[in-house]
Amino acid sequence: MTVILTPYWSDGTQRLKVEPQPPPPLPRGVLPAAYDGTVHAARCLAQLRSKDKPIEKYIYLSQLKHTNEELFYRLCLAHMPEFTPIIYTPTVGDACLQYSHIFRRPEGLHISIKDRGKIGDILNSWPHKSEARISVVTDGSRILGLGDLGVNGMPISIGKLSLYIAGAGIRPTSTIPICLDLGTNNQKYLDDPLYLGLRQNRVSDEVMTEFMEEFMAEMSRAFPKLLVQFEDFSTEHAFHYLDTFRYRFPVFNDDVQGTGAVVLSGFLNAAKLASAASGQPLSSHRILFLGAGSAGVGVAMQLLSFFKLQGLPQEEARQRIYLVDSQGLIYSSRGPMADHKKYFSRGDYNGPPLTNLPDIIRYVKPTALLGLSTMKGAFNQEVIEAMASINARPIIFPLSNPVRLSECEFHEALKWTNGRVLFASGSPFPDAVWDGKVHYPGQGNNMYIFPGLGLGSILCRASTVTDAMVEASSLGLADSLDEGERDVDLLYPRLDRIREISAFIATRVIRKAQEEGVDRNSDLRTLTDTQLVAYVTSKMWNP
């Protein structure tokens, strides 16, 4: 699709109107006589596969997206399992680390602390203003497990929106990648002559809050139909700004809510398989988390839903979840701790500090071990064998991204459990053979959740994204496995069905928004479920 910008007048103000137009025919002789679009797609795929480094593949696909957007997304949809690790995790982590060095052309908006008082002017200059429906916003302060990268976090926003487009059919001109430049405390980048951001330390929390209030108010004025996804804010800020804005604007935080939703979905399917093997009820599961940052606590909060679905009251559900941080098991008499950890702090343990993970496993006797610690190899042979010794089918979810920060690898978990593990990771791992049988690793990839959650929220024009809507997206994903996927004990559906999955999830999200009374598109209430799925599918953009 070609976009032309045409001036027009509305209420006495000159604006820019975006009108899709077919690309003009190329003059005769510009293309070789044997040029064929289908063959050219194969040519581009061959060029991609000729690159031997993931970052080179990322750069190539970025250039392809800029020069031929429709071809990029056609190839992406046709090869989702191959493209996703390049445009998202794990390669996007390397792209962020090198962003200031591989930068070629602007994409999205950079809004800095120097723009206070003028944020509205910047937002109103966006050329596709009337089409804006979804924005991914990061401040670069906690990119994946890589820390404070400043404006180098922009590829996270770009990559997430590419997956909204590919995975849920959001129109490209409806997306706005945004990176907030509030400084960086990473001296490496402050000293880097090629660094693209402000050369100053991060501003104080007070100044940041004033900035965020102006930013969100101006976003709402400039883009009244926009859904905002916060991404990779530091732990304290992630919780704070989600709580501050979620009931005032359509906003959610993918680290706190999206990660929790996708893990809940995989855990539901894993718990059923584990309980079938052990003969124990679903309500008897115990979950141990290694990592108590925003993602860890966010996932733990979401997994409360698993136990409540089994009929446990809130307090009993909370007692089924244990958290471990850098100081060991989190318990109340241990001493002062960050506020976000207090809810899951154990009140039933008063002994000496438990700091060794195998010892903690022997004390807790968990059925599931989840890692959000960014500690490579934290789930070593001793740890996994301890889990295998007390569970017929141990649930092991090393969820840290990228791959080099994963707590363990799939082939290790298979070997150390004699093929009995129920495994899902944050980044992709290859299939593996054990005892003559092919085993398939699950990937707790947020892209299963956020495209459908975002699409459903946009189509029903949700005034807020409620916890029940997030949970509906998770349950929808868990229910989306087909018969063939269940036959081989998959915990998540195959990525090549992402459009079908997103439509299914979006329908569940819309229905829950209607139940909660937060939908502003009341016309969808009259549709049957079959009609609603058809409506959602019809709204997906196809390249």
One Martini backbone bead per residue (centre of mass of N, CA, C, O) as a GRO file, in nm:
protein
  543
    1MET     BB    1   0.095   0.037   0.023
    2THR     BB    2   0.028   0.364  -0.053
    3VAL     BB    3   0.108   0.690   0.085
    4ILE     BB    4  -0.067   0.997   0.094
    5LEU     BB    5  -0.038   1.351   0.142
    6THR     BB    6  -0.322   1.563   0.225
    7PRO     BB    7  -0.448   1.864   0.237
    8TYR     BB    8  -0.685   1.985   0.486
    9TRP     BB    9  -0.996   2.116   0.620
   10SER     BB   10  -1.065   2.158   0.985
   11ASP     BB   11  -1.174   2.395   1.174
   12GLY     BB   12  -0.933   2.579   1.037
   13THR     BB   13  -0.735   2.329   1.017
   14GLN     BB   14  -0.439   2.204   0.916
   15ARG     BB   15  -0.393   1.882   0.779
   16LEU     BB   16  -0.327   1.530   0.757
   17LYS     BB   17  -0.415   1.301   0.503
   18VAL     BB   18  -0.467   0.953   0.474
   19GLU     BB   19  -0.428   0.777   0.154
   20PRO     BB   20  -0.487   0.500  -0.005
   21GLN     BB   21  -0.279   0.376  -0.275
   22PRO     BB   22  -0.190   0.260  -0.553
   23PRO     BB   23   0.075   0.182  -0.708
   24PRO     BB   24   0.250   0.292  -0.948
   25PRO     BB   25   0.351   0.224  -1.242
   26LEU     BB   26   0.623   0.120  -1.387
   27PRO     BB   27   0.834   0.186  -1.604
   28ARG     BB   28   0.947   0.083  -1.879
   29GLY     BB   29   1.255  -0.096  -1.798
   30VAL     BB   30   1.306  -0.111  -1.489
   31LEU     BB   31   1.234  -0.402  -1.519
   32PRO     BB   32   1.291  -0.697  -1.586
   33ALA     BB   33   1.138  -0.915  -1.798
   34ALA     BB   34   1.137  -1.167  -1.566
   35TYR     BB   35   0.979  -1.038  -1.360
   36ASP     BB   36   0.850  -1.174  -1.041
   37GLY     BB   37   0.690  -1.162  -0.744
   38THR     BB   38   0.719  -1.456  -0.647
   39VAL     BB   39   1.018  -1.481  -0.708
   40HIS     BB   40   1.105  -1.244  -0.529
   41ALA     BB   41   1.026  -1.371  -0.262
   42ALA     BB   42   1.230  -1.603  -0.288
   43ARG     BB   43   1.475  -1.419  -0.306
   44CYS     BB   44   1.448  -1.288  -0.025
   45LEU     BB   45   1.464  -1.551   0.134
   46ALA     BB   46   1.746  -1.628   0.033
   47GLN     BB   47   1.889  -1.378   0.142
   48LEU     BB   48   1.826  -1.425   0.435
   49ARG     BB   49   1.955  -1.722   0.451
   50SER     BB   50   2.254  -1.617   0.384
   51LYS     BB   51   2.267  -1.530   0.661
   52ASP     BB   52   2.476  -1.605   0.962
   53LYS     BB   53   2.347  -1.366   1.131
   54PRO     BB   54   2.091  -1.245   1.311
   55ILE     BB   55   2.151  -0.935   1.278
   56GLU     BB   56   2.155  -0.946   0.966
   57LYS     BB   57   1.863  -1.036   0.940
   58TYR     BB   58   1.739  -0.795   1.080
   59ILE     BB   59   1.844  -0.578   0.885
   60TYR     BB   60   1.717  -0.693   0.632
   61LEU     BB   61   1.418  -0.683   0.727
   62SER     BB   62   1.410  -0.382   0.779
   63GLN     BB   63   1.461  -0.299   0.486
   64LEU     BB   64   1.222  -0.451   0.362
   65LYS     BB   65   1.001  -0.300   0.517
   66HIS     BB   66   1.070  -0.017   0.395
   67THR     BB   67   1.056  -0.105   0.075
   68ASN     BB   68   0.840  -0.377   0.130
   69GLU     BB   69   0.591  -0.426   0.332
   70GLU     BB   70   0.409  -0.645   0.207
   71LEU     BB   71   0.628  -0.857   0.165
   72PHE     BB   72   0.720  -0.885   0.452
   73TYR     BB   73   0.435  -0.987   0.563
   74ARG     BB   74   0.403  -1.229   0.381
   75LEU     BB   75   0.654  -1.377   0.479
   76CYS     BB   76   0.587  -1.379   0.777
   77LEU     BB   77   0.321  -1.546   0.758
   78ALA     BB   78   0.464  -1.794   0.605
   79HIS     BB   79   0.724  -1.768   0.846
   80MET     BB   80   0.690  -1.742   1.161
   81PRO     BB   81   0.903  -1.930   1.304
   82GLU     BB   82   1.144  -1.778   1.154
   83PHE     BB   83   1.082  -1.464   1.209
   84THR     BB   84   1.030  -1.416   1.514
   85PRO     BB   85   1.336  -1.445   1.625
   86ILE     BB   86   1.419  -1.180   1.465
   87ILE     BB   87   1.190  -0.949   1.536
   88TYR     BB   88   1.230  -1.077   1.811
   89THR     BB   89   1.279  -1.307   2.012
   90PRO     BB   90   1.621  -1.272   2.055
   91THR     BB   91   1.735  -1.053   1.843
   92VAL     BB   92   1.626  -0.782   1.960
   93GLY     BB   93   1.843  -0.759   2.176
   94ASP     BB   94   2.078  -0.700   1.982
   95ALA     BB   95   1.945  -0.456   1.845
   96CYS     BB   96   1.950  -0.281   2.098
   97LEU     BB   97   2.254  -0.283   2.163
   98GLN     BB   98   2.300  -0.166   1.838
   99TYR     BB   99   2.119   0.073   1.745
  100SER     BB  100   2.325   0.320   1.718
  101HIS     BB  101   2.493   0.147   1.489
  102ILE     BB  102   2.233   0.045   1.288
  103PHE     BB  103   2.118   0.300   1.209
  104ARG     BB  104   1.913   0.439   0.927
  105ARG     BB  105   1.604   0.508   1.011
  106PRO     BB  106   1.322   0.636   1.101
  107GLU     BB  107   1.089   0.485   1.360
  108GLY     BB  108   0.882   0.673   1.496
  109LEU     BB  109   0.898   0.805   1.837
  110HIS     BB  110   1.089   1.060   2.002
  111ILE     BB  111   1.057   1.141   2.354
  112SER     BB  112   1.172   1.391   2.560
  113ILE     BB  113   1.235   1.577   2.841
  114LYS     BB  114   1.270   1.837   2.651
  115ASP     BB  115   0.941   1.817   2.561
  116ARG     BB  116   0.816   1.967   2.767
  117GLY     BB  117   0.511   2.125   2.662
  118LYS     BB  118   0.538   1.962   2.346
  119ILE     BB  119   0.403   1.683   2.304
  120GLY     BB  120   0.152   1.749   2.136
  121ASP     BB  121   0.301   1.848   1.883
  122ILE     BB  122   0.435   1.579   1.816
  123LEU     BB  123   0.180   1.402   1.794
  124ASN     BB  124   0.032   1.589   1.574
  125SER     BB  125   0.261   1.514   1.347
  126TRP     BB  126   0.147   1.256   1.284
  127PRO     BB  127   0.054   1.131   0.971
  128HIS     BB  128  -0.153   0.888   1.108
  129LYS     BB  129  -0.357   1.000   1.322
  130SER     BB  130  -0.652   0.885   1.243
  131GLU     BB  131  -0.537   0.568   1.254
  132ALA     BB  132  -0.470   0.539   1.542
  133ARG     BB  133  -0.460   0.231   1.776
  134ILE     BB  134  -0.143   0.155   1.843
  135SER     BB  135   0.097   0.161   2.120
  136VAL     BB  136   0.443   0.125   2.191
  137VAL     BB  137   0.595   0.191   2.516
  138THR     BB  138   0.924   0.305   2.603
  139ASP     BB  139   1.219   0.381   2.832
  140GLY     BB  140   1.468   0.165   2.837
  141SER     BB  141   1.520   0.053   3.152
  142ARG     BB  142   1.420  -0.276   3.083
  143ILE     BB  143   1.556  -0.470   2.857
  144LEU     BB  144   1.468  -0.737   2.923
  145GLY     BB  145   1.784  -0.861   3.056
  146LEU     BB  146   1.976  -0.581   2.985
  147GLY     BB  147   1.857  -0.318   3.087
  148ASP     BB  148   1.978   0.002   3.049
  149LEU     BB  149   1.931   0.149   2.704
  150GLY     BB  150   1.749   0.358   2.643
  151VAL     BB  151   1.698   0.434   2.309
  152ASN     BB  152   1.779   0.129   2.239
  153GLY     BB  153   1.468   0.027   2.287
  154MET     BB  154   1.304   0.071   2.020
  155PRO     BB  155   1.291  -0.223   1.889
  156ILE     BB  156   1.067  -0.319   2.077
  157SER     BB  157   0.837  -0.148   1.961
  158ILE     BB  158   0.870  -0.236   1.668
  159GLY     BB  159   0.845  -0.546   1.708
  160LYS     BB  160   0.567  -0.558   1.840
  161LEU     BB  161   0.415  -0.422   1.599
  162SER     BB  162   0.484  -0.634   1.389
  163LEU     BB  163   0.312  -0.852   1.546
  164TYR     BB  164   0.043  -0.714   1.527
  165ILE     BB  165   0.033  -0.725   1.220
  166ALA     BB  166   0.088  -1.030   1.174
  167GLY     BB  167  -0.095  -1.161   1.417
  168ALA     BB  168  -0.372  -0.939   1.387
  169GLY     BB  169  -0.402  -0.722   1.148
  170ILE     BB  170  -0.281  -0.461   1.193
  171ARG     BB  171  -0.246  -0.170   1.061
  172PRO     BB  172   0.040  -0.006   1.002
  173THR     BB  173  -0.092   0.296   1.024
  174SER     BB  174  -0.194   0.219   1.339
  175THR     BB  175   0.106   0.248   1.433
  176ILE     BB  176   0.321   0.345   1.736
  177PRO     BB  177   0.639   0.392   1.798
  178ILE     BB  178   0.779   0.451   2.137
  179CYS     BB  179   1.042   0.656   2.283
  180LEU     BB  180   1.153   0.744   2.600
  181ASP     BB  181   1.374   1.016   2.688
  182LEU     BB  182   1.518   1.008   3.034
  183GLY     BB  183   1.772   0.882   3.004
  184THR     BB  184   2.082   0.728   3.141
  185ASN     BB  185   2.277   0.489   3.356
  186ASN     BB  186   2.458   0.406   3.110
  187GLN     BB  187   2.784   0.466   3.056
  188LYS     BB  188   2.839   0.338   2.784
  189TYR     BB  189   2.640   0.535   2.631
  190LEU     BB  190   2.745   0.811   2.731
  191ASP     BB  191   3.036   0.736   2.582
  192ASP     BB  192   2.898   0.703   2.309
  193PRO     BB  193   2.923   0.870   2.006
  194LEU     BB  194   2.655   0.706   1.875
  195TYR     BB  195   2.454   0.787   2.065
  196LEU     BB  196   2.097   0.890   2.038
  197GLY     BB  197   2.077   1.012   2.315
  198LEU     BB  198   2.077   1.148   2.600
  199ARG     BB  199   2.347   1.299   2.801
  200GLN     BB  200   2.197   1.164   3.075
  201ASN     BB  201   2.061   1.102   3.348
  202ARG     BB  202   1.809   1.001   3.503
  203VAL     BB  203   1.536   1.107   3.618
  204SER     BB  204   1.332   1.165   3.848
  205ASP     BB  205   1.038   1.051   3.963
  206GLU     BB  206   0.895   1.324   3.968
  207VAL     BB  207   0.959   1.408   3.676
  208MET     BB  208   0.846   1.158   3.538
  209THR     BB  209   0.552   1.189   3.631
  210GLU     BB  210   0.501   1.457   3.492
  211PHE     BB  211   0.560   1.353   3.211
  212MET     BB  212   0.349   1.118   3.202
  213GLU     BB  213   0.100   1.293   3.234
  214GLU     BB  214   0.137   1.452   2.975
  215PHE     BB  215   0.161   1.219   2.778
  216MET     BB  216  -0.117   1.078   2.827
  217ALA     BB  217  -0.296   1.322   2.775
  218GLU     BB  218  -0.195   1.374   2.481
  219MET     BB  219  -0.261   1.098   2.365
  220SER     BB  220  -0.570   1.120   2.411
  221ARG     BB  221  -0.608   1.372   2.230
  222ALA     BB  222  -0.469   1.277   1.960
  223PHE     BB  223  -0.571   0.951   2.031
  224PRO     BB  224  -0.886   0.843   2.107
  225LYS     BB  225  -0.835   0.522   1.981
  226LEU     BB  226  -0.601   0.441   2.174
  227LEU     BB  227  -0.373   0.185   2.253
  228VAL     BB  228  -0.156   0.122   2.536
  229GLN     BB  229   0.176  -0.021   2.556
  230PHE     BB  230   0.376  -0.115   2.800
  231GLU     BB  231   0.750  -0.141   2.788
  232ASP     BB  232   1.025  -0.196   2.971
  233PHE     BB  233   1.002  -0.108   3.252
  234SER     BB  234   1.080  -0.072   3.543
  235THR     BB  235   0.953  -0.225   3.801
  236GLU     BB  236   0.833   0.016   3.961
  237HIS     BB  237   0.717   0.164   3.707
  238ALA     BB  238   0.536  -0.054   3.598
  239PHE     BB  239   0.336  -0.057   3.835
  240HIS     BB  240   0.278   0.245   3.872
  241TYR     BB  241   0.169   0.317   3.575
  242LEU     BB  242  -0.050   0.113   3.567
  243ASP     BB  243  -0.208   0.215   3.817
  244THR     BB  244  -0.235   0.517   3.723
  245PHE     BB  245  -0.377   0.456   3.409
  246ARG     BB  246  -0.583   0.208   3.367
  247TYR     BB  247  -0.860   0.387   3.456
  248ARG     BB  248  -0.813   0.633   3.230
  249PHE     BB  249  -0.692   0.433   3.013
  250PRO     BB  250  -0.603   0.243   2.741
  251VAL     BB  251  -0.401   0.014   2.927
  252PHE     BB  252  -0.097  -0.191   2.923
  253ASN     BB  253   0.132  -0.443   3.058
  254ASP     BB  254   0.322  -0.690   2.925
  255ASP     BB  255   0.500  -0.781   3.166
  256VAL     BB  256   0.273  -0.805   3.382
  257GLN     BB  257   0.029  -0.930   3.191
  258GLY     BB  258   0.124  -1.090   2.937
  259THR     BB  259   0.312  -1.291   3.072
  260GLY     BB  260   0.102  -1.404   3.268
  261ALA     BB  261  -0.098  -1.506   3.052
  262VAL     BB  262   0.089  -1.704   2.895
  263VAL     BB  263   0.165  -1.877   3.141
  264LEU     BB  264  -0.115  -1.962   3.230
  265SER     BB  265  -0.181  -2.120   2.979
  266GLY     BB  266   0.055  -2.326   2.992
  267PHE     BB  267  -0.007  -2.420   3.282
  268LEU     BB  268  -0.281  -2.543   3.239
  269ASN     BB  269  -0.177  -2.768   3.046
  270ALA     BB  270   0.046  -2.882   3.231
  271ALA     BB  271  -0.126  -2.950   3.485
  272LYS     BB  272  -0.299  -3.166   3.353
  273LEU     BB  273  -0.064  -3.359   3.286
  274ALA     BB  274   0.055  -3.382   3.573
  275SER     BB  275  -0.205  -3.486   3.716
  276ALA     BB  276  -0.240  -3.738   3.543
  277ALA     BB  277   0.038  -3.864   3.642
  278SER     BB  278  -0.018  -3.832   3.972
  279GLY     BB  279  -0.336  -3.807   4.072
  280GLN     BB  280  -0.362  -3.508   4.132
  281PRO     BB  281  -0.503  -3.229   4.189
  282LEU     BB  282  -0.498  -2.911   4.071
  283SER     BB  283  -0.505  -2.774   4.365
  284SER     BB  284  -0.203  -2.906   4.452
  285HIS     BB  285  -0.030  -2.707   4.340
  286ARG     BB  286   0.316  -2.577   4.331
  287ILE     BB  287   0.487  -2.258   4.303
  288LEU     BB  288   0.818  -2.169   4.188
  289PHE     BB  289   1.006  -1.865   4.196
  290LEU     BB  290   1.270  -1.727   3.997
  291GLY     BB  291   1.198  -1.419   4.053
  292ALA     BB  292   1.093  -1.062   4.171
  293GLY     BB  293   0.995  -0.889   3.957
  294SER     BB  294   0.767  -0.773   3.743
  295ALA     BB  295   0.734  -1.043   3.599
  296GLY     BB  296   0.717  -1.239   3.838
  297VAL     BB  297   0.480  -1.101   3.988
  298GLY     BB  298   0.286  -1.090   3.748
  299VAL     BB  299   0.266  -1.396   3.713
  300ALA     BB  300   0.176  -1.466   3.999
  301MET     BB  301  -0.089  -1.308   3.986
  302GLN     BB  302  -0.206  -1.469   3.747
  303LEU     BB  303  -0.184  -1.762   3.891
  304LEU     BB  304  -0.417  -1.725   4.084
  305SER     BB  305  -0.635  -1.806   3.877
  306PHE     BB  306  -0.586  -2.106   3.872
  307PHE     BB  307  -0.685  -2.161   4.167
  308LYS     BB  308  -0.963  -2.023   4.143
  309LEU     BB  309  -1.063  -2.221   3.920
  310GLN     BB  310  -1.044  -2.460   4.155
  311GLY     BB  311  -1.185  -2.301   4.422
  312LEU     BB  312  -0.992  -2.115   4.555
  313PRO     BB  313  -0.920  -1.890   4.759
  314GLN     BB  314  -0.713  -1.631   4.769
  315GLU     BB  315  -0.535  -1.721   5.012
  316GLU     BB  316  -0.482  -2.012   4.916
  317ALA     BB  317  -0.355  -1.932   4.650
  318ARG     BB  318  -0.114  -1.774   4.769
  319GLN     BB  319   0.007  -2.031   4.927
  320ARG     BB  320   0.099  -2.172   4.634
  321ILE     BB  321   0.320  -1.932   4.631
  322TYR     BB  322   0.673  -1.892   4.556
  323LEU     BB  323   0.954  -1.672   4.626
  324VAL     BB  324   1.273  -1.589   4.463
  325ASP     BB  325   1.566  -1.420   4.524
  326SER     BB  326   1.890  -1.314   4.578
  327GLN     BB  327   1.825  -1.403   4.902
  328GLY     BB  328   1.588  -1.596   4.851
  329LEU     BB  329   1.346  -1.672   5.029
  330ILE     BB  330   1.040  -1.514   5.074
  331TYR     BB  331   1.004  -1.366   5.401
  332SER     BB  332   0.891  -1.166   5.652
  333SER     BB  333   1.142  -1.207   5.871
  334ARG     BB  334   1.388  -1.112   5.684
  335GLY     BB  335   1.285  -0.817   5.605
  336PRO     BB  336   1.319  -0.578   5.409
  337MET     BB  337   1.113  -0.487   5.115
  338ALA     BB  338   0.970  -0.462   4.838
  339ASP     BB  339   0.645  -0.404   4.775
  340HIS     BB  340   0.598  -0.618   4.534
  341LYS     BB  341   0.678  -0.872   4.739
  342LYS     BB  342   0.475  -0.888   4.990
  343TYR     BB  343   0.232  -1.065   4.904
  344PHE     BB  344   0.437  -1.339   4.879
  345SER     BB  345   0.520  -1.341   5.157
  346ARG     BB  346   0.611  -1.551   5.403
  347GLY     BB  347   0.441  -1.647   5.721
  348ASP     BB  348   0.540  -1.979   5.754
  349TYR     BB  349   0.846  -1.869   5.790
  350ASN     BB  350   1.131  -1.868   6.059
  351GLY     BB  351   1.396  -1.944   5.964
  352PRO     BB  352   1.656  -1.967   5.804
  353PRO     BB  353   1.794  -1.884   5.535
  354LEU     BB  354   1.698  -1.961   5.194
  355THR     BB  355   1.944  -1.990   4.916
  356ASN     BB  356   1.920  -2.280   4.808
  357LEU     BB  357   1.744  -2.420   4.563
  358PRO     BB  358   1.735  -2.723   4.642
  359ASP     BB  359   1.642  -2.664   4.932
  360ILE     BB  360   1.380  -2.523   4.855
  361ILE     BB  361   1.255  -2.762   4.707
  362ARG     BB  362   1.254  -2.954   4.954
  363TYR     BB  363   1.062  -2.766   5.116
  364VAL     BB  364   0.822  -2.706   4.909
  365LYS     BB  365   0.746  -2.909   4.681
  366PRO     BB  366   0.720  -2.850   4.383
  367THR     BB  367   0.557  -2.877   4.057
  368ALA     BB  368   0.678  -2.585   3.984
  369LEU     BB  369   0.934  -2.411   3.782
  370LEU     BB  370   1.007  -2.061   3.761
  371GLY     BB  371   1.188  -1.834   3.535
  372LEU     BB  372   1.281  -1.464   3.614
  373SER     BB  373   1.622  -1.396   3.649
  374THR     BB  374   1.857  -1.387   3.427
  375MET     BB  375   2.004  -1.683   3.498
  376LYS     BB  376   2.227  -1.863   3.370
  377GLY     BB  377   2.189  -2.193   3.484
  378ALA     BB  378   2.003  -2.208   3.744
  379PHE     BB  379   1.893  -2.479   3.608
  380ASN     BB  380   2.043  -2.731   3.703
  381GLN     BB  381   2.089  -3.054   3.760
  382GLU     BB  382   2.013  -3.049   4.059
  383VAL     BB  383   1.746  -2.900   4.030
  384ILE     BB  384   1.599  -3.086   3.822
  385GLU     BB  385   1.634  -3.350   3.982
  386ALA     BB  386   1.469  -3.252   4.223
  387MET     BB  387   1.205  -3.226   4.064
  388ALA     BB  388   1.199  -3.526   3.951
  389SER     BB  389   1.189  -3.672   4.241
  390ILE     BB  390   0.874  -3.532   4.305
  391ASN     BB  391   0.787  -3.577   3.990
  392ALA     BB  392   0.647  -3.720   3.721
  393ARG     BB  393   0.588  -3.415   3.586
  394PRO     BB  394   0.778  -3.164   3.556
  395ILE     BB  395   0.760  -2.810   3.576
  396ILE     BB  396   0.955  -2.618   3.334
  397PHE     BB  397   1.006  -2.247   3.327
  398PRO     BB  398   1.233  -2.075   3.133
  399LEU     BB  399   1.166  -1.717   3.080
  400SER     BB  400   1.418  -1.587   3.005
  401ASN     BB  401   1.552  -1.309   2.829
  402PRO     BB  402   1.737  -1.430   2.632
  403VAL     BB  403   1.886  -1.725   2.576
  404ARG     BB  404   2.151  -1.638   2.744
  405LEU     BB  405   1.934  -1.612   3.013
  406SER     BB  406   1.848  -1.888   3.047
  407GLU     BB  407   1.811  -2.125   3.299
  408CYS     BB  408   1.762  -2.333   3.056
  409GLU     BB  409   1.759  -2.609   2.843
  410PHE     BB  410   1.583  -2.843   2.682
  411HIS     BB  411   1.790  -3.080   2.667
  412GLU     BB  412   1.847  -3.075   2.970
  413ALA     BB  413   1.564  -3.129   3.082
  414LEU     BB  414   1.530  -3.398   2.942
  415LYS     BB  415   1.775  -3.549   3.059
  416TRP     BB  416   1.719  -3.483   3.382
  417THR     BB  417   1.405  -3.632   3.337
  418ASN     BB  418   1.375  -3.856   3.123
  419GLY     BB  419   1.145  -3.701   2.939
  420ARG     BB  420   0.921  -3.564   3.161
  421VAL     BB  421   0.904  -3.282   3.085
  422LEU     BB  422   0.739  -2.962   3.123
  423PHE     BB  423   0.804  -2.719   2.868
  424ALA     BB  424   0.881  -2.360   2.894
  425SER     BB  425   0.987  -2.068   2.722
  426GLY     BB  426   1.082  -1.749   2.618
  427SER     BB  427   1.267  -1.881   2.416
  428PRO     BB  428   1.374  -2.052   2.155
  429PHE     BB  429   1.379  -2.408   2.091
  430PRO     BB  430   1.465  -2.697   1.979
  431ASP     BB  431   1.404  -2.983   1.901
  432ALA     BB  432   1.405  -3.314   2.064
  433VAL     BB  433   1.565  -3.625   2.136
  434TRP     BB  434   1.414  -3.899   2.332
  435ASP     BB  435   1.404  -4.222   2.319
  436GLY     BB  436   1.314  -4.193   2.000
  437LYS     BB  437   1.166  -3.910   2.063
  438VAL     BB  438   0.994  -3.632   1.983
  439HIS     BB  439   1.032  -3.311   2.132
  440TYR     BB  440   0.835  -3.018   2.232
  441PRO     BB  441   0.881  -2.697   2.292
  442GLY     BB  442   0.773  -2.448   2.470
  443GLN     BB  443   0.656  -2.097   2.417
  444GLY     BB  444   0.621  -1.814   2.628
  445ASN     BB  445   0.489  -1.608   2.409
  446ASN     BB  446   0.344  -1.299   2.398
  447MET     BB  447   0.238  -1.321   2.094
  448TYR     BB  448  -0.016  -1.488   2.174
  449ILE     BB  449  -0.159  -1.237   2.326
  450PHE     BB  450  -0.135  -0.925   2.240
  451PRO     BB  451  -0.276  -0.924   1.965
  452GLY     BB  452  -0.561  -1.019   2.062
  453LEU     BB  453  -0.598  -0.817   2.292
  454GLY     BB  454  -0.568  -0.565   2.117
  455LEU     BB  455  -0.784  -0.619   1.903
  456GLY     BB  456  -1.026  -0.645   2.093
  457SER     BB  457  -0.996  -0.364   2.229
  458ILE     BB  458  -1.027  -0.200   1.967
  459LEU     BB  459  -1.302  -0.308   1.850
  460CYS     BB  460  -1.460  -0.237   2.136
  461ARG     BB  461  -1.349   0.017   2.268
  462ALA     BB  462  -1.194   0.015   2.527
  463SER     BB  463  -1.159   0.203   2.825
  464THR     BB  464  -1.038  -0.062   2.954
  465VAL     BB  465  -0.803  -0.304   3.084
  466THR     BB  466  -0.890  -0.579   3.233
  467ASP     BB  467  -0.828  -0.856   3.413
  468ALA     BB  468  -1.049  -1.026   3.270
  469MET     BB  469  -0.939  -0.984   2.983
  470VAL     BB  470  -0.665  -1.114   3.028
  471GLU     BB  471  -0.775  -1.387   3.118
  472ALA     BB  472  -0.932  -1.445   2.857
  473SER     BB  473  -0.680  -1.465   2.680
  474SER     BB  474  -0.558  -1.709   2.825
  475LEU     BB  475  -0.796  -1.911   2.796
  476GLY     BB  476  -0.805  -1.894   2.491
  477LEU     BB  477  -0.525  -2.013   2.441
  478ALA     BB  478  -0.566  -2.285   2.589
  479ASP     BB  479  -0.823  -2.355   2.386
  480SER     BB  480  -0.656  -2.351   2.090
  481LEU     BB  481  -0.594  -2.630   2.071
  482ASP     BB  482  -0.551  -2.889   1.878
  483GLU     BB  483  -0.555  -3.221   1.838
  484GLY     BB  484  -0.258  -3.255   1.742
  485GLU     BB  485  -0.131  -3.091   1.979
  486ARG     BB  486  -0.239  -3.273   2.210
  487ASP     BB  487  -0.111  -3.550   2.119
  488VAL     BB  488   0.198  -3.402   2.180
  489ASP     BB  489   0.188  -3.213   2.441
  490LEU     BB  490   0.121  -2.930   2.392
  491LEU     BB  491   0.107  -2.597   2.539
  492TYR     BB  492   0.119  -2.467   2.252
  493PRO     BB  493   0.057  -2.346   1.970
  494ARG     BB  494   0.125  -2.296   1.656
  495LEU     BB  495   0.247  -2.014   1.496
  496ASP     BB  496   0.107  -2.062   1.206
  497ARG     BB  497  -0.186  -1.986   1.374
  498ILE     BB  498  -0.202  -1.683   1.475
  499ARG     BB  499  -0.456  -1.564   1.345
  500GLU     BB  500  -0.659  -1.764   1.462
  501ILE     BB  501  -0.585  -1.714   1.759
  502SER     BB  502  -0.637  -1.406   1.769
  503ALA     BB  503  -0.938  -1.421   1.700
  504PHE     BB  504  -1.019  -1.594   1.942
  505ILE     BB  505  -0.916  -1.401   2.162
  506ALA     BB  506  -1.067  -1.143   2.079
  507THR     BB  507  -1.348  -1.257   2.132
  508ARG     BB  508  -1.309  -1.304   2.436
  509VAL     BB  509  -1.241  -1.008   2.506
  510ILE     BB  510  -1.503  -0.878   2.411
  511ARG     BB  511  -1.696  -1.035   2.594
  512LYS     BB  512  -1.567  -0.936   2.860
  513ALA     BB  513  -1.609  -0.633   2.812
  514GLN     BB  514  -1.916  -0.655   2.807
  515GLU     BB  515  -1.950  -0.768   3.095
  516GLU     BB  516  -1.787  -0.509   3.220
  517GLY     BB  517  -1.870  -0.235   3.061
  518VAL     BB  518  -1.606  -0.128   2.852
  519ASP     BB  519  -1.760  -0.099   2.594
  520ARG     BB  520  -1.807   0.132   2.295
  521ASN     BB  521  -1.908  -0.106   2.091
  522SER     BB  522  -2.234  -0.207   2.091
  523ASP     BB  523  -2.281  -0.364   1.818
  524LEU     BB  524  -2.136  -0.640   1.908
  525ARG     BB  525  -2.367  -0.755   2.099
  526THR     BB  526  -2.555  -0.874   1.855
  527LEU     BB  527  -2.355  -1.092   1.808
  528THR     BB  528  -2.259  -1.381   1.746
  529ASP     BB  529  -1.995  -1.576   1.779
  530THR     BB  530  -1.965  -1.634   1.478
  531GLN     BB  531  -1.992  -1.337   1.388
  532LEU     BB  532  -1.755  -1.226   1.554
  533VAL     BB  533  -1.529  -1.383   1.424
  534ALA     BB  534  -1.586  -1.276   1.139
  535TYR     BB  535  -1.542  -0.980   1.208
  536VAL     BB  536  -1.253  -0.996   1.310
  537THR     BB  537  -1.133  -1.118   1.050
  538SER     BB  538  -1.228  -0.878   0.859
  539LYS     BB  539  -1.023  -0.665   1.021
  540MET     BB  540  -0.784  -0.792   0.892
  541TRP     BB  541  -0.488  -0.732   0.763
  542ASN     BB  542  -0.370  -0.789   0.423
  543PRO     BB  543  -0.087  -0.805   0.210
   0.00000   0.00000   0.00000
